[in-house]
Amino acid sequence: MDRLLTLENQGKLKTSTMNRSVRKLSANMLALVGLALFLLILTASIAAPLISSYEPNAIDLKHRLSPPGETHLLGTDQIGRDIFTRILYGGRISMFVGLGSAIGAALIGVSLGTYAGYTRGVLDSAVMKLSEIMMSFPQIILVSILVTIAGQSLWNLILIFILTGWPSMYRMTRSQMLSIREQEYIQALQAFGIGSFTISFKHMLPNAIGPIFVNITLSTAMFILQEAALSFLGLGVPLEQATWGNILNVAQDLNILRNAWWVWLPVGVVITLFVMSVNFIGDGLRDAADPTQVG
Amino acid sequence: MVLVAIAAVTNTRGGRFMIPFIIRKVLVLIPMLFVISFLIFLGIELMPGDAVDFMIPPDALATISQADLDLLRAELGLDDPFLVRYGTWIAQVVKGDFGYSLQSGVSVRDLLAQKLPATIELSLAALVISTLLGSLLGVVSALNKGRLGDHVLTVAGMIGVAIPQFLFGLVMIVLVVFQMELLPVGGRMTPGNEAFFQRLDHLILPATVLGLSMTAGVMRYSRASMLDSLSKEFIRTARSKGIPEWRVNLIHGLRVAMTPVAVLIGFRLPILIGGSVVIEQVFQWPGVGQMFVAAVRSQNTPVIMMIAFFSVSIVLVASILVDIATALLDPRVKLS
């Protein structure tokens, strides 16, 4: 089934031009579809002012809950704001929350995991215990308590996601490190008297970078879903700021839910598609980085 | 739980090693629960405002003197030092007294007793749906690997993982309740019709939504597990003995594949608890999750604390049961 290998053996692929992992990724249809979708939604959000002439928070009380049409591509909400524009601008915040939290959580989790996973000892068991405690809380309960403590704001939400997200990053990095440290080249490095900091960060971390990237992608998707769920409960980013979750929040009103599908359905579809595209990319990266998977 | 306990005691392998293994697990649990209770208490302490701020309506606040407010604070024990209050609280919890809701004055124990059945009903139904459907679809998917059915199920699973739970709930409300007018929405029962079968129609929708949203994970897992077990040598042996294909798959393959899937139930508990918080809100299901959201919004600290503490305890106990079950089912797990 290894189509790539067959092509390579036939000499049809130039081995020097492309990394095999990149080639595997580009042969993965789902990952490519995911990447295209991801880039489409990302560029549309970044280029929001070029695409839409409306302001995301401009209120137009004359056109409340007007259905999709020529003037408003996806209609307007209960105070006359243009839904399409709000989805574009909301995407900026939602993606920022998702990606920012995932990268923040990775910075903490990966650095702790790299060092503690290599040196073991007290640091490792202490951090491990802490992560165990944090992971025994159902995520939404811990996050809601923290939101109430810190107060509702965009930055607080990102901080809270980082605070609750690093343990899984830590565990993943640590388990990678535990298997890498058994390899012979580590013994060689130790014999040269190289410090544990250099060994773990310079010589071991690069070999674990594949799974870490996969984890960052998948966490991004997870945080975007969490932001949406929290906003739905009224505990997310403050309502005056458009995010995907906040646009969806109005669907709690049964009247809107029943009679104004354009307010909540399109943004719901966008969230689902975006999360799905990120998951496709993550799965594709995983397969590409895994040498036991054939292309 | 009882089954695991009985199996643990009577298991031949257990005899000597299993009981110390269990005792050790439980002994680790106790300090952990103390640490967690302390963290929860600390967290609640850091919340802005206190109970008094929320008990008194804003218009009444203007007419109440500061001295009266202080008296009320002292009466509620809010003036004591932090550690003293933690000590009082944990001593009461150990005795089974969970404090009183700051809003209604009802004891938290009564509140939990009142709301817990609804949540257990919902979670159990969702657990059954996701386990049965997830393992069934996973096995079907594995047996049709690479064929159309497998691809369709995989894509469906990917959509299932990506769609926000509450959105799925909302879509179902619109389709089933508003468009088809099949089921009622909101609440757990219609007054007057309170027998189990009469309120089943209230349960179907939330349980299906919560169950389906967790199905994708189980399906993915049981597919992998089934594929793994089908590639084992005992399957080839069974085939070579001339056993019919369906028997090979369903009797020999499935039995081995389902062990890890059963264990997975324990790991799904945190997701289940989190999911029921959201789904109870969507369907106005009068359970613990809805009570939690209301308590967080009004900073009803005793209620928040107890729900958080309870959910963590359940997760920890479940993880111990999973450890024990794995040790019983898999002889390779070391007990010492």
Contacts between the chains, C-beta under 8 A, distances in Angstrom:
chain1	res1	chain2	res2	distance
A	132	B	32	7.8
A	133	B	32	6.8
A	133	B	35	6.3
A	133	B	36	6.0
A	133	B	39	7.2
A	135	B	270	8.0
A	136	B	32	7.9
A	136	B	36	7.2
A	136	B	270	7.6
A	136	B	312	5.2
A	136	B	315	4.9
A	136	B	316	5.4
A	136	B	319	7.4
A	137	B	270	7.7
A	137	B	308	7.1
A	137	B	311	7.4
A	137	B	312	5.6
A	137	B	315	7.6
A	138	B	270	4.4
A	138	B	271	7.6
A	138	B	273	4.2
A	138	B	274	4.3
A	138	B	277	7.7
A	138	B	311	5.3
A	138	B	312	7.9
A	138	B	315	6.8
A	139	B	270	7.1
A	139	B	274	5.5
A	140	B	274	4.1
A	140	B	277	5.3
A	140	B	278	7.0
A	141	B	273	7.2
A	141	B	274	7.0
A	141	B	277	7.1
A	141	B	292	6.9
A	141	B	307	7.1
A	141	B	308	5.4
A	141	B	311	5.7
A	142	B	308	7.8
A	144	B	292	7.4
A	144	B	293	7.5
A	144	B	296	4.9
A	145	B	40	7.6
A	145	B	43	5.4
A	145	B	44	7.5
A	145	B	296	7.2
A	145	B	304	6.5
A	145	B	308	6.3
A	146	B	43	7.3
A	147	B	296	8.0
A	148	B	47	5.4
A	148	B	296	5.6
A	148	B	299	6.5
A	148	B	304	7.9
A	149	B	43	6.0
A	149	B	46	4.7
A	149	B	47	5.2
A	149	B	48	7.7
A	151	B	48	6.9
A	221	B	162	7.2
A	225	B	162	7.9
A	225	B	164	5.5
A	228	B	164	4.7
A	228	B	166	7.7
A	228	B	167	7.6
A	229	B	164	6.2
A	229	B	165	6.8
A	229	B	166	6.2
A	229	B	278	5.4
A	232	B	164	7.7
A	232	B	166	4.9
A	232	B	278	7.0
A	232	B	281	7.3
A	232	B	282	8.0
A	233	B	277	7.7
A	233	B	278	7.0
A	233	B	281	6.1
A	233	B	293	5.5
A	234	B	297	6.9
A	235	B	296	6.9
A	248	B	164	7.6
A	248	B	166	7.9
A	248	B	167	6.7
A	251	B	170	5.4
A	257	B	170	6.1
A	257	B	173	6.8
A	257	B	174	6.3
A	257	B	178	7.9
A	258	B	174	6.9
A	258	B	178	5.2
A	261	B	174	7.4
A	264	B	167	7.8
A	264	B	170	6.9
A	265	B	171	7.8
A	268	B	163	7.7
A	268	B	164	7.0
A	268	B	167	4.4
A	268	B	170	7.7
A	268	B	171	7.5
A	271	B	163	8.0
A	271	B	164	6.0
A	271	B	167	7.2
A	272	B	159	6.9
A	272	B	162	5.0
A	272	B	163	4.7
A	272	B	164	7.3
A	272	B	167	7.3
A	273	B	162	7.7
A	275	B	161	7.8
A	275	B	162	4.0
A	275	B	163	7.9
A	276	B	158	5.9
A	276	B	159	6.6
A	276	B	161	7.9
A	276	B	162	3.9
A	279	B	158	6.4
A	279	B	161	6.5
A	279	B	162	6.1
A	280	B	158	7.4
